[in-house]
Amino acid sequence: MNQERTIISFDFAIKTLLREKSNFVILEGFLSELLGCDVKVIDILESEGNIDDATFKTNRVDLKARINNGEIVIFEIQVFTQVDFFGKLLFDVSKAVVEQVSVGEKYDIKKIYMIGIAYFNIHAKQDYLFRAKLAGFEGLHYQEIIPFSQTYGLTPGGAVLDIHPEYFLILPNMFHEQINSKFDEWVYTLKNSVVKPDFSAAGLQEAVVKLDMLKMSVKERRTYEKYLRNKTDDDTVIETYRMEGREEGILKGREEGKKEGLLEGREEGEKKGILKGREEGKKEERKIIFELLEKGYTLDQIKNILSKGEIE
């Protein structure tokens, strides 16, 4: 590979092409570099809840795979701001734990890795890769550690069977693009959909071959282009809400600022009013989005409703 190669976005690939067995090698490379060990993807799982309740949420994950020793990996990728993103990760992991046990069976739980990839501001200050893991129970008096394992102590083979879920949070937009590890090459690719000629992380060479935009069929390219257009439209709608919310907030902030200025001074009052207006503008923005989405409208329908001024 002598030049940079542009591949399809990972969020599209994870929901489509990477589900094919012939492309497991790409997932295996990504996971091997992240987890620091050789990973073999056995198969792709579908989310099948064993709770028979019409009120139980059934939203599916982006990808759920079984790997070595029956362990499970879940991918959840979010491009736009989602206020309950962490709640979604916890829900998906909890559901995957429950799905492993049927009524009357023992609690033979396999470890779950949750890979959350967020392309929006999630309040990180510097880092782009985070890990949450519970090693075990810690004694409050003597700092003893009891591993959170499936068996007491050690297995005959000498390895602790860790069963507690482990979370990885990847924030590609926070990545500074300075490559310090093999997995950094993957983060660079997640951010830019580009593989540099000197990248050697596991799975990336295969990604260039299998996810190269130039090698897509006409049908695959049209599907991908439609996906990109829909994503752009979604981004435009959300940005429109933000702009409208800011404008409404500024106007309201000026009005309230003038009132406060009579008591605390016009200049100080306008400053406070604008700050408060921005906050209320953001609340108004979220309110419009979530109210329409909860009613079942698609983003295209929401755009049409707003353009005609037919908000219910």
PAZAPA-4460 file (N, C-alpha, C; in steps of 0.05 Angstrom, whole numbers, plus 32768, in hexadecimal, padded with zeros to 4 digits):
% residues 312
    n_x    n_y    n_z   ca_x   ca_y   ca_z    c_x    c_y    c_z   seq   type   mol
   8011   7FE8   8000   8000   8000   8000   8012   8019   8000     1      M     A
   8013   8028   7FEA   8025   803E   7FE7   8019   8059   7FEC     2      N     A
   7FFF   805A   7FF0   7FF2   8074   7FF4   7FDA   8071   8007     3      Q     A
   7FD1   8088   8012   7FBA   8087   8023   7FA2   807C   8014     4      E     A
   7F92   806C   8022   7F7A   8061   8016   7F62   8069   8026     5      R     A
   7F4D   8072   8018   7F34   807A   8025   7F22   8062   8026     6      T     A
   7F18   805B   803E   7F05   8045   8041   7EEB   8050   804B     7      I     A
   7ED6   803F   804A   7EBC   8048   8053   7EBD   804C   8072     8      I     A
   7EAA   805D   807B   7EAA   8064   8098   7EA5   804B   80A9     9      S     A
   7EB2   804A   80C0   7EB0   8032   80D1   7E94   802E   80DB    10      F     A
   7E85   8044   80E0   7E6A   8041   80EA   7E58   8033   80D5    11      D     A
   7E5D   8038   80BC   7E4E   802A   80A7   7E57   800D   80A4    12      F     A
   7E71   8009   80A5   7E7C   7FEF   80A2   7E73   7FDC   80B8    13      A     A
   7E73   7FE6   80D1   7E6C   7FD5   80E8   7E4F   7FCC   80E6    14      I     A
   7E3E   7FDB   80D9   7E21   7FD4   80D6   7E1B   7FC4   80BE    15      K     A
   7E2F   7FC1   80AC   7E2A   7FB3   8093   7E3F   7F9E   808C    16      T     A
   7E55   7FA7   8080   7E69   7F95   8075   7E78   7F84   808A    17      L     A
   7E7C   7F8F   80A2   7E8C   7F80   80B6   7E7C   7F6A   80C3    18      L     A
   7E62   7F67   80BC   7E52   7F51   80C6   7E57   7F38   80B5    19      R     A
   7E64   7F3B   809E   7E6A   7F24   808D   7E83   7F15   8097    20      E     A
   7E81   7EFA   8097   7E97   7EEA   80A2   7EB1   7EEF   8094    21      K     A
   7EB0   7EF5   807A   7EC9   7EFA   806B   7ED7   7F13   8075    22      S     A
   7EC9   7F24   8083   7ED5   7F3D   808D   7EDB   7F3D   80AA    23      N     A
   7ED8   7F26   80B7   7EDD   7F24   80D4   7EFA   7F2B   80DB    24      F     A
   7F0C   7F27   80C8   7F28   7F2D   80CD   7F2C   7F4A   80D4    25      V     A
   7F1B   7F5C   80C9   7F1E   7F79   80D0   7F16   7F7D   80ED    26      I     A
   7EFF   7F72   80F5   7EF7   7F74   8111   7F0C   7F67   8124    27      L     A
   7F17   7F51   811C   7F2B   7F43   812C   7F43   7F55   8130    28      E     A
   7F4C   7F62   811B   7F63   7F74   811D   7F5D   7F8B   8130    29      G     A
   7F46   7F98   812D   7F3E   7FAE   813E   7F3E   7FA6   815B    30      F     A
   7F31   7F8F   8161   7F2E   7F86   817D   7F49   7F7D   8188    31      L     A
   7F5A   7F70   8178   7F74   7F67   8181   7F85   7F7E   818A    32      S     A
   7F85   7F94   817A   7F95   7FAB   8181   7F89   7FB9   819A    33      E     A
   7F6F   7FBA   819D   7F63   7FC7   81B4   7F67   7FB7   81CD    34      L     A
   7F62   7F9D   81CC   7F64   7F8D   81E4   7F80   7F82   81EB    35      L     A
   7F92   7F85   81D7   7FAD   7F7D   81DC   7FB1   7F5F   81DC    36      G     A
   7FA1   7F50   81CE   7FA4   7F33   81CC   7F97   7F2A   81B1    37      C     A
   7F9D   7F12   81A9   7F92   7F08   8190   7F74   7F02   8194    38      D     A
   7F64   7F0D   8183   7F47   7F0A   8184   7F3D   7EFC   816B    39      V     A
   7F2C   7EE8   816F   7F20   7EDA   8159   7F01   7EDE   815B    40      K     A
   7EF6   7EE9   8145   7ED9   7EEC   8145   7ECC   7ED2   813B    41      V     A
   7EBA   7EC7   814C   7EAD   7EAE   8146   7E94   7EB2   8134    42      I     A
   7E83   7EC4   813D   7E6B   7ECA   812D   7E5E   7EE4   8137    43      D     A
   7E4B   7EEE   8127   7E3C   7F06   812D   7E22   7EFE   813A    44      I     A
   7E1B   7F0B   8150   7E03   7F04   815F   7DED   7F19   815A    45      L     A
   7DD5   7F10   815B   7DBE   7F23   815B   7DB4   7F25   8177    46      E     A
   7DA9   7F3D   817E   7D9F   7F42   8199   7D84   7F34   819C    47      S     A
   7D82   7F20   81AD   7D6A   7F11   81B0   7D62   7F11   81CE    48      E     A
   7D52   7F24   81D6   7D4B   7F27   81F2   7D3B   7F0F   81FB    49      G     A
   7D40   7F05   8214   7D31   7EEF   821E   7D1D   7EF8   8233    50      N     A
   7D16   7F12   8231   7D01   7F1D   8243   7CE8   7F22   8232    51      I     A
   7CD3   7F15   8237   7CBB   7F17   8227   7CA9   7F2E   8233    52      D     A
   7CAF   7F46   822B   7CA1   7F5D   8235   7C9F   7F72   8220    53      D     A
   7C87   7F7A   8219   7C83   7F8D   8203   7C8F   7FA8   8209    54      A     A
   7C93   7FAE   8223   7C9D   7FC9   822A   7CBB   7FC9   822B    55      T     A
   7CC8   7FB2   8228   7CE5   7FB0   822A   7CF2   7FBB   8211    56      F     A
   7D06   7FCD   8214   7D13   7FD9   81FD   7D22   7FC4   81ED    57      K     A
   7D20   7FC5   81D3   7D2D   7FB1   81C1   7D40   7FBD   81AD    58      T     A
   7D48   7FD6   81B1   7D5B   7FE2   819D   7D74   7FD2   819C    59      N     A
   7D7D   7FCD   8183   7D94   7FBB   817E   7DAE   7FCB   817E    60      R     A
   7DC3   7FBC   8184   7DDE   7FC8   8183   7DE8   7FC8   8167    61      V     A
   7DFD   7FD7   8162   7E08   7FD9   8146   7E15   7FBF   813E    62      D     A
   7E22   7FB2   8150   7E2D   7F97   814A   7E33   7F89   8164    63      L     A
   7E2D   7F6F   8164   7E32   7F5E   817B   7E3E   7F44   8171    64      K     A
   7E56   7F3E   817B   7E65   7F27   8171   7E6F   7F15   8188    65      A     A
   7E71   7EFB   8182   7E7D   7EE8   8195   7E9A   7EE4   818D    66      R     A
   7EAC   7EE6   81A1   7EC9   7EE3   819C   7ED3   7ECB   81AC    67      I     A
   7EEE   7ECB   81B0   7EFB   7EB6   81BE   7EED   7EAE   81D8    68      N     A
   7EEC   7E93   81DD   7EE1   7E89   81F6   7EC4   7E91   81FB    69      N     A
   7EB6   7E98   81E6   7E9A   7E9F   81E9   7E95   7EBB   81F3    70      G     A
   7EAB   7ECB   81F7   7EA7   7EE7   8200   7E99   7EF7   81EA    71      E     A
   7E8D   7F0D   81F3   7E7C   7F1D   81E1   7E86   7F39   81DE    72      I     A
   7E86   7F43   81C6   7E8D   7F5F   81C0   7E75   7F6E   81B4    73      V     A
   7E6F   7F85   81BF   7E59   7F96   81B5   7E65   7FB0   81AB    74      I     A
   7E5D   7FB8   8193   7E64   7FD2   8188   7E4C   7FE4   8188    75      F     A
   7E4F   7FFC   8192   7E3A   8011   8191   7E48   802A   8187    76      E     A
   7E40   8034   8170   7E4C   804B   8164   7E37   8061   8162    77      I     A
   7E3E   8079   816B   7E2B   8090   816A   7E39   80A8   815E    78      Q     A
   7E2D   80B1   8148   7E39   80C8   813A   7E2F   80E3   8145    79      V     A
   7E15   80E5   814B   7E0A   80FE   8155   7E06   80FD   8173    80      F     A
   7E03   8114   817F   7E00   8116   819C   7DE9   8104   81A6    81      T     A
   7DEE   80F4   81BA   7DD9   80E4   81C7   7DDC   80E7   81E5    82      Q     A
   7DC9   80F4   81F1   7DCC   80FB   820E   7DCC   80E2   8220    83      V     A
   7DC0   80CC   8216   7DBF   80B4   8226   7DD2   809E   821B    84      D     A
   7DE8   80A7   820F   7DFA   8094   8203   7E05   8080   8217    85      F     A
   7E0D   8088   822F   7E18   8076   8243   7E02   8063   824D    86      F     A
   7DE9   806E   824E   7DD3   805D   8256   7DCE   8047   8241    87      G     A
   7DD2   804E   8228   7DCF   803A   8212   7DE4   8024   8214    88      K     A
   7DFD   802C   821A   7E12   8019   821D   7E0C   8005   8234    89      L     A
   7E03   8011   824B   7DFD   8000   8262   7DE6   7FED   825C    90      L     A
   7DD2   7FF8   824E   7DBA   7FE7   8247   7DC3   7FD0   8235    91      F     A
   7DD3   7FD6   8220   7DDB   7FC1   820E   7DEB   7FAB   821C    92      D     A
   7DFD   7FB3   822E   7E0D   7FA0   823C   7DFB   7F8F   824F    93      V     A
   7DEA   7F9C   825D   7DD8   7F8E   8270   7DC6   7F7A   8261    94      S     A
   7DBC   7F82   824A   7DAB   7F71   823A   7DBB   7F59   8230    95      K     A
   7DD4   7F5E   8228   7DE5   7F48   821E   7DEB   7F34   8235    96      A     A
   7DED   7F3E   824D   7DF2   7F2C   8264   7DD9   7F1B   8268    97      V     A
   7DC1   7F28   8269   7DA8   7F19   826E   7DA3   7F04   8258    98      V     A
   7DAA   7F0B   823F   7DA5   7EF8   8229   7DB5   7EDF   822A    99      E     A
   7DCA   7EDF   823B   7DDB   7EC7   823D   7DCE   7EB1   824F   100      Q     A
   7DBA   7EB8   825E   7DAF   7EA5   8272   7D92   7EA0   826D   101      V     A
   7D8A   7E87   826A   7D6E   7E80   8268   7D64   7E77   8283   102      S     A
   7D49   7E77   8286   7D3D   7E70   829F   7D45   7E53   82A7   103      V     A
   7D4E   7E4F   82BF   7D55   7E35   82C9   7D72   7E2D   82C5   104      G     A
   7D81   7E3D   82B5   7D9D   7E37   82B0   7DAF   7E45   82C5   105      E     A
   7DC7   7E3C   82C8   7DDA   7E49   82D9   7DE4   7E63   82CC   106      K     A
   7DEF   7E75   82DC   7DF8   7E8E   82D2   7E14   7E8C   82C6   107      Y     A
   7E15   7E7F   82AE   7E2E   7E7C   82A0   7E33   7E94   828E   108      D     A
   7E3D   7EAA   829B   7E40   7EC4   828D   7E5C   7EC6   8280   109      I     A
   7E5B   7ECE   8267   7E74   7ED3   8258   7E7A   7EF1   8259   110      K     A
   7E93   7EF8   825A   7E9B   7F14   825B   7E92   7F23   8242   111      K     A
   7E8A   7F3C   8246   7E81   7F4E   8231   7E93   7F66   822F   112      I     A
   7E9B   7F6C   8217   7EAA   7F85   8211   7E98   7F98   8202   113      Y     A
   7E93   7FAF   820D   7E83   7FC4   8200   7E96   7FD8   81F3   114      M     A
   7E94   7FDB   81D9   7EA5   7FEE   81CA   7E93   8005   81C2   115      I     A
   7E94   801C   81D0   7E84   8033   81C9   7E95   8047   81BA   116      G     A
   7E8C   804E   81A2   7E9B   8062   8191   7E88   807A   818E   117      I     A
   7E91   8091   8198   7E80   80A9   8197   7E8F   80BF   8187   118      A     A
   7E81   80CA   8174   7E8C   80E0   8163   7E82   80FB   816C   119      Y     A
   7E77   80FD   8184   7E6D   8117   818D   7E7C   811E   81A7   120      F     A
   7E78   8137   81B0   7E85   8141   81C9   7E79   8133   81E1   121      N     A
   7E89   8124   81EF   7E80   8115   8206   7E8E   811E   8220   122      I     A
   7E98   8137   821F   7EA4   8145   8235   7EC0   813B   823C   123      H     A
   7ECD   812D   8229   7EE9   8126   822D   7EFA   813F   822A   124      A     A
   7F10   8142   8239   7F21   815A   8237   7F39   8155   8225   125      K     A
   7F45   813D   8227   7F5D   8138   8218   7F5E   811C   820B   126      Q     A
   7F55   8108   8219   7F59   80ED   8210   7F44   80E5   81FC   127      D     A
   7F4A   80CF   81ED   7F38   80C5   81D8   7F32   80A8   81DC   128      Y     A
   7F3E   809B   81F0   7F3A   807F   81F5   7F37   807A   8213   129      L     A
   7F20   806F   821B   7F1A   806B   8237   7F12   804E   823C   130      F     A
   7F17   8044   8254   7F11   8029   825B   7F05   8028   8277   131      R     A
   7EEF   8019   827A   7EE3   8015   8294   7EE1   7FF7   829A   132      A     A
   7EEE   7FEF   82B0   7EF0   7FD3   82B7   7EEF   7FCF   82D5   133      K     A
   7EE0   7FBC   82DE   7EDF   7FB5   82FA   7EF0   7F9C   82FE   134      L     A
   7F07   7F9F   830C   7F19   7F88   830F   7F0E   7F74   8322   135      A     A
   7F00   7F7D   8337   7EF5   7F6A   834B   7EEB   7F79   8363   136      G     A
   7EE4   7F69   8378   7EDB   7F75   8391   7EF2   7F7C   83A3   137      F     A
   7EF3   7F95   83AC   7F09   7F9E   83BD   7F01   7FA0   83DA   138      E     A
   7F10   7F93   83EB   7F0A   7F94   8408   7F0E   7FB0   8413   139      G     A
   7EFB   7FB9   8423   7EFC   7FD4   842D   7F0F   7FD7   8445   140      L     A
   7F17   7FC1   8451   7F28   7FC3   8468   7F45   7FBB   8462   141      H     A
   7F48   7FA6   8452   7F63   7F9C   844D   7F6B   7F9C   842F   142      Y     A
   7F5A   7FA9   841F   7F5F   7FAC   8402   7F64   7F92   83F4   143      Q     A
   7F57   7F7D   83FD   7F58   7F64   83EF   7F48   7F67   83D5   144      E     A
   7F50   7F57   83C1   7F41   7F58   83A7   7F37   7F3C   83A2   145      I     A
   7F1C   7F39   839E   7F10   7F21   8394   7F09   7F25   8377   146      I     A
   7F15   7F16   8365   7F0F   7F1A   8348   7EF2   7F16   8342   147      P     A
   7EE7   7F26   8330   7ECC   7F23   8327   7ECC   7F0D   8311   148      F     A
   7ECF   7EF4   831A   7ED3   7EDE   8307   7EBD   7ECA   8309   149      S     A
   7EBB   7EB8   82F5   7EA6   7EA4   82F4   7EAA   7E8F   8309   150      Q     A
   7EC4   7E8A   8311   7ECA   7E75   8324   7ED9   7E82   833B   151      T     A
   7ED9   7E74   8352   7EE8   7E7E   8369   7F06   7E78   8365   152      Y     A
   7F16   7E8D   8367   7F32   7E8A   8364   7F3A   7E85   8347   153      G     A
   7F4B   7E72   8343   7F57   7E6D   8328   7F4B   7E53   831C   154      L     A
   7F4A   7E53   8302   7F42   7E3B   82F3   7F5A   7E28   82F2   155      T     A
   7F55   7E0F   82EB   7F6C   7DFC   82E8   7F82   7E06   82D6   156      P     A
   7F7A   7E16   82C2   7F8E   7E20   82AF   7F9E   7E38   82BA   157      G     A
   7F96   7E43   82D0   7FA4   7E59   82DD   7F9A   7E74   82D6   158      G     A
   7F85   7E77   82C5   7F7C   7E91   82BD   7F61   7E97   82CB   159      A     A
   7F5E   7EB0   82D3   7F45   7EB9   82E0   7F30   7EBD   82CA   160      V     A
   7F19   7EB2   82CE   7F03   7EB5   82BA   7EF4   7ECF   82C1   161      L     A
   7EFE   7EE5   82B7   7EF1   7EFF   82BC   7ED7   7F00   82AD   162      D     A
   7EC1   7F07   82BB   7EA7   7F08   82AE   7E9A   7F24   82AF   163      I     A
   7EA6   7F37   82BE   7E99   7F51   82BF   7E9D   7F60   82A5   164      H     A
   7E88   7F6E   829B   7E8A   7F7D   8282   7EA0   7F92   8283   165      P     A
   7EAC   7F97   826C   7EC1   7FAB   826A   7EB9   7FBF   8253   166      E     A
   7EBD   7FD8   8258   7EB4   7FED   8245   7ECD   7FFC   823A   167      Y     A
   7ECB   8000   8220   7EDF   8012   8212   7ED0   8029   8205   168      F     A
   7ED9   8041   8209   7ECD   8058   81FD   7EE1   8065   81EB   169      L     A
   7EDB   8067   81D1   7EEE   8073   81BD   7EE1   808C   81B2   170      I     A
   7EF1   80A2   81B3   7EE7   80BC   81A9   7EF9   80C5   8192   171      L     A
   7EF4   80BD   817A   7F05   80C3   8163   7F0A   80E1   815F   172      P     A
   7EF6   80F1   8164   7EF9   810E   815F   7F0C   811B   8173   173      N     A
   7F12   810E   8189   7F25   8119   819C   7F42   8110   8196   174      M     A
   7F45   80FE   8182   7F60   80F4   817C   7F71   810A   8170   175      F     A
   7F89   810C   817A   7F9C   8121   8171   7FAC   8119   8158   176      H     A
   7FA7   8101   814F   7FB4   80F7   8136   7FD2   80F3   8138   177      E     A
   7FDB   80F0   8151   7FF7   80E9   8155   7FF8   80CB   815C   178      Q     A
   8004   80BB   814B   8003   809E   814D   8018   8094   8161   179      I     A
   800F   8089   8178   8021   807F   818C   801E   8061   8190   180      N     A
   800A   8055   8183   8006   8038   8187   7FF8   802D   816E   181      S     A
   7FF7   8013   816C   7FE9   8006   8156   7FCB   800D   8156   182      K     A
   7FC0   800E   816E   7FA3   8015   816F   7F9E   8032   8167   183      F     A
   7FB1   8043   816B   7FAF   805F   8162   7FAA   8060   8144   184      D     A
   7FB6   804D   8135   7FB2   804C   8118   7F94   8046   8112   185      E     A
   7F88   8036   8123   7F6B   8030   8120   7F5A   8049   8127   186      W     A
   7F62   8057   813C   7F53   806F   8143   7F55   8084   812D   187      V     A
   7F6D   8087   8121   7F70   8099   810B   7F5D   8092   80F4   188      Y     A
   7F5B   8078   80EF   7F4A   806F   80D9   7F2D   8073   80E0   189      T     A
   7F25   806F   80FA   7F0A   8075   8103   7F03   8092   80FE   190      L     A
   7F16   80A3   8103   7F11   80C0   8101   7F10   80C9   80E4   191      K     A
   7F22   80BF   80D3   7F26   80CA   80B8   7F1D   80B8   80A1   192      N     A
   7F16   809F   80A7   7F10   808B   8093   7F27   8089   807E   193      S     A
   7F3F   808C   8088   7F57   808A   8077   7F6B   8078   8084   194      V     A
   7F78   8067   8074   7F8E   8056   807E   7FA8   8060   8071   195      V     A
   7FBB   8068   8081   7FD5   8071   8077   7FE6   8059   806E   196      K     A
   7FF9   805F   805B   8009   8049   804F   801A   803B   8063   197      P     A
   8022   8048   8079   8034   803B   808D   8025   802E   80A4   198      D     A
   800B   802E   80A3   7FFB   8021   80B9   7FFF   8003   80B8   199      F     A
   8003   7FF7   80CF   8007   7FDA   80D0   7FF7   7FCD   80E6   200      S     A
   7FE4   7FDB   80F2   7FD2   7FCF   8106   7FC3   7FB8   80FA   201      A     A
   7FBE   7FA3   810A   7FAF   7F8C   8101   7F93   7F94   80F7   202      A     A
   7F8C   7F8A   80E0   7F72   7F8F   80D4   7F71   7FA6   80C1   203      G     A
   7F84   7FB8   80C2   7F82   7FD0   80B1   7F88   7FCA   8093   204      L     A
   7F9B   7FB8   808F   7FA1   7FB1   8073   7F89   7FA3   8066   205      Q     A
   7F7B   7F92   8076   7F63   7F85   806C   7F4D   7F99   8068   206      E     A
   7F4C   7FAE   8079   7F38   7FC3   8076   7F3B   7FD2   805C   207      A     A
   7F54   7FD7   8054   7F5A   7FE5   803B   7F4F   7FD4   8024   208      V     A
   7F53   7FBA   8025   7F4B   7FA9   800F   7F2C   7FA6   800E   209      V     A
   7F20   7FA2   8025   7F03   7F9B   8026   7EF1   7FB3   8028   210      K     A
   7EFB   7FC9   8032   7EEA   7FE1   8037   7EF1   7FF8   8025   211      L     A
   7F02   7FF3   8011   7F0A   8008   7FFE   7EF2   8012   7FEE   212      D     A
   7EED   802C   7FEF   7ED6   8037   7FE0   7ED7   8031   7FC2   213      M     A
   7EF0   8031   7FB8   7EF3   802E   7F9B   7EEC   8012   7F91   214      L     A
   7EEB   7FFF   7FA4   7EE6   7FE3   7F9D   7EC9   7FDB   7FA2   215      K     A
   7EB9   7FEE   7FAA   7E9D   7FE8   7FB0   7E8E   7FE4   7F96   216      M     A
   7E7A   7FD2   7F96   7E69   7FCF   7F7F   7E57   7FE8   7F7C   217      S     A
   7E4A   7FEA   7F65   7E38   8001   7F61   7E22   8001   7F76   218      V     A
   7E17   7FEA   7F7C   7E01   7FE8   7F90   7E0C   7FF0   7FAB   219      K     A
   7E24   7FE6   7FB3   7E2F   7FEC   7FCD   7E35   800A   7FCF   220      E     A
   7E40   8015   7FBA   7E46   8032   7FBA   7E2D   8043   7FBD   221      R     A
   7E18   803B   7FB0   7DFF   804B   7FB2   7DF4   8049   7FCE   222      R     A
   7DF5   8031   7FDA   7DEC   802E   7FF6   7DFC   803F   8009   223      T     A
   7E17   803F   8005   7E28   804F   8016   7E23   806D   8012   224      Y     A
   7E20   8075   7FFA   7E1B   8092   7FF4   7E01   809B   8000   225      E     A
   7DED   8089   7FFF   7DD3   8090   800C   7DD6   8092   802A   226      K     A
   7DE6   8080   8036   7DEC   8082   8052   7DF9   809C   805A   227      Y     A
   7E0D   80A4   804A   7E1B   80BD   8050   7E08   80D5   804D   228      L     A
   7DF6   80D5   8038   7DE3   80EB   8035   7DD0   80EC   804C   229      R     A
   7DC6   80D5   8055   7DB4   80D5   806C   7DC2   80E0   8085   230      N     A
   7DDC   80D8   8089   7DEA   80E2   80A0   7DEF   8100   809F   231      K     A
   7DF4   810A   8086   7DF8   8127   8083   7DDE   8135   8088   232      T     A
   7DC7   812A   807F   7DAD   8136   8084   7DA7   8137   80A1   233      D     A
   7DAD   8121   80AF   7DA8   8120   80CC   7DB9   8136   80DA   234      D     A
   7DD2   8138   80D2   7DE3   814C   80DE   7DD9   8168   80D9   235      D     A
   7DCE   816D   80C1   7DC4   8187   80BA   7DAB   818E   80CB   236      T     A
   7D9A   817B   80CF   7D82   817F   80DF   7D89   8187   80FC   237      V     A
   7D9C   8177   8107   7DA4   817C   8123   7DB2   8197   8125   238      I     A
   7DC3   819E   8112   7DD0   81B8   8113   7DBC   81CF   8110   239      E     A
   7DA7   81CA   8100   7D92   81DF   80FD   7D84   81E3   8118   240      T     A
   7D7E   81CD   8126   7D72   81D0   8141   7D84   81E1   8153   241      Y     A
   7D9E   81DB   8152   7DB1   81E9   8163   7DB1   8207   815D   242      R     A
   7DB2   820E   8142   7DB2   822A   813B   7D99   8238   8143   243      M     A
   7D82   822B   813F   7D69   8237   8147   7D67   823A   8165   244      E     A
   7D71   8226   8174   7D72   8228   8191   7D83   823E   819B   245      G     A
   7D9B   8242   818E   7DAD   8258   8196   7DA0   8273   8191   246      R     A
   7D93   8276   8179   7D87   8290   8173   7D71   8296   8187   247      E     A
   7D5F   8282   818C   7D4A   8287   81A0   7D55   828D   81BB   248      E     A
   7D6B   827F   81C2   7D77   8283   81DC   7D83   829F   81DF   249      G     A
   7D90   82A8   81CA   7D9D   82C3   81CB   7D87   82D8   81CE   250      I     A
   7D71   82D6   81BE   7D5C   82EA   81C0   7D50   82EA   81DC   251      L     A
   7D4A   82D2   81E6   7D3E   82D1   8201   7D52   82DA   8216   252      K     A
   7D6C   82D4   8211   7D80   82DD   8224   7D83   82FB   8224   253      G     A
   7D81   8308   820D   7D83   8325   820D   7D6B   8332   821C   254      R     A
   7D53   8326   8218   7D3C   8331   8226   7D3F   832E   8244   255      E     A
   7D47   8316   824D   7D4A   8312   826A   7D62   8322   8275   256      E     A
   7D76   8325   8264   7D8D   8334   826C   7D86   8351   8271   257      G     A
   7D74   835C   8261   7D6C   8378   8265   7D5D   837B   8280   258      K     A
   7D4C   8367   8286   7D3E   8369   82A0   7D51   8367   82B8   259      K     A
   7D64   8355   82B6   7D77   8353   82CC   7D89   836C   82CD   260      E     A
   7D8D   8378   82B6   7D9F   838F   82B5   7D93   83A6   82C5   261      G     A
   7D79   83A8   82C8   7D6C   83BE   82D8   7D75   83BC   82F5   262      L     A
   7D7A   83A3   82FE   7D81   839F   831A   7D9F   839D   831F   263      L     A
   7DAD   8391   830C   7DCA   838C   8311   7DDC   839A   82FD   264      E     A
   7DD0   83AB   82EC   7DE0   83B9   82D9   7DDC   83AD   82BD   265      G     A
   7DD7   83BE   82A9   7DD0   83B4   828F   7DE6   83A2   8283   266      R     A
   7DFF   83A9   8286   7E14   8398   827A   7E15   837C   8286   267      E     A
   7E14   837B   82A1   7E16   8361   82AE   7DFD   8350   82A8   268      E     A
   7DE6   835E   82A7   7DCD   8350   82A2   7DCC   8344   8287   269      G     A
   7DD6   8352   8272   7DD6   8346   8257   7DE8   832E   8255   270      E     A
   7DFF   832F   8263   7E11   8318   8263   7E03   82FF   826F   271      K     A
   7DF6   8303   8286   7DE8   82EC   8293   7DD1   82E3   8281   272      K     A
   7DC3   82F5   8275   7DAC   82EE   8264   7DB5   82DE   824C   273      G     A
   7DCB   82E5   8240   7DD4   82D6   8229   7DDC   82BA   8231   274      I     A
   7DEA   82B7   8247   7DF2   829D   8251   7DDA   828B   8257   275      L     A
   7DC7   8297   8264   7DAE   8288   826B   7D9F   8281   8251   276      K     A
   7D9F   8294   823E   7D91   8290   8225   7D9D   8279   8215   277      G     A
   7DB8   8277   8216   7DC5   8261   8208   7DBC   8246   8214   278      R     A
   7DBB   8245   822F   7DB3   822D   823C   7D97   8225   8235   279      E     A
   7D85   8238   8235   7D69   8232   822F   7D65   822B   8211   280      E     A
   7D76   8237   8201   7D75   8231   81E5   7D7D   8214   81E0   281      G     A
   7D91   820A   81EF   7D98   81EE   81EC   7D82   81DC   81F5   282      K     A
   7D74   81E4   820B   7D5E   81D3   8215   7D48   81D2   8201   283      K     A
   7D42   81E9   81F4   7D2D   81EA   81E0   7D34   81D9   81C8   284      E     A
   7D4E   81D9   81C1   7D57   81C8   81AB   7D52   81AB   81B0   285      E     A
   7D5A   81A1   81C8   7D57   8185   81CF   7D39   817E   81D1   286      R     A
   7D29   8190   81DC   7D0D   818B   81DF   7CFF   8186   81C5   287      K     A
   7D05   8196   81B1   7CF9   8193   8196   7D01   8178   818A   288      I     A
   7D1B   8172   818B   7D25   8159   8180   7D18   8141   818C   289      I     A
   7D1A   813F   81A7   7D11   8127   81B5   7CF3   8124   81B4   290      F     A
   7CE3   813A   81B5   7CC6   8138   81B3   7CBE   812C   8198   291      E     A
   7CCA   8135   8183   7CC2   812B   8168   7CCC   810E   8164   292      L     A
   7CE5   8108   816E   7CEF   80ED   816B   7CDF   80D9   817C   293      L     A
   7CD6   80E1   8193   7CC6   80D0   81A4   7CAB   80C9   8197   294      E     A
   7CA1   80DC   8187   7C88   80D7   8179   7C8B   80C4   8161   295      K     A
   7CA4   80BD   815B   7CA8   80AA   8146   7CB0   80B7   812B   296      G     A
   7CB4   80D1   812A   7CBB   80DE   8111   7CD8   80D8   8109   297      Y     A
   7CDD   80D5   80F0   7CF8   80D2   80E6   7D04   80EE   80E3   298      T     A
   7D1E   80EF   80DF   7D2B   8109   80DD   7D21   8118   80C4   299      L     A
   7D1C   8109   80AE   7D12   8116   8096   7CF6   8122   809B   300      D     A
   7CE5   8113   80AA   7CCB   811D   80B0   7CCD   8136   80C2   301      Q     A
   7CE0   8135   80D5   7CE3   814C   80E7   7CEB   8165   80D7   302      I     A
   7CFD   8162   80C3   7D05   8179   80B3   7CED   8184   80A4   303      K     A
   7CDC   8173   8099   7CC4   817D   808B   7CB1   818B   809D   304      N     A
   7CAD   8180   80B5   7C9B   818D   80C8   7CA5   81A8   80D0   305      I     A
   7CBF   81AA   80D5   7CCA   81C4   80DD   7CC9   81D9   80C7   306      L     A
   7CCE   81CF   80AE   7CCE   81E2   8098   7CB2   81ED   8092   307      S     A
   7C9E   81DD   8099   7C82   81E6   8095   7C76   81F3   80AE   308      K     A
   7C85   81F2   80C4   7C7B   81FE   80DD   7C63   81EF   80E9   309      G     A
   7C64   81D4   80E5   7C4D   81C4   80EE   7C54   81B4   8107   310      E     A
   7C63   81BF   8119   7C6B   81B1   8132   7C52   81AC   8143   311      I     A
   7C4D   8192   814B   7C36   818C   815B   7C3B   8192   8178   312      E     A
***
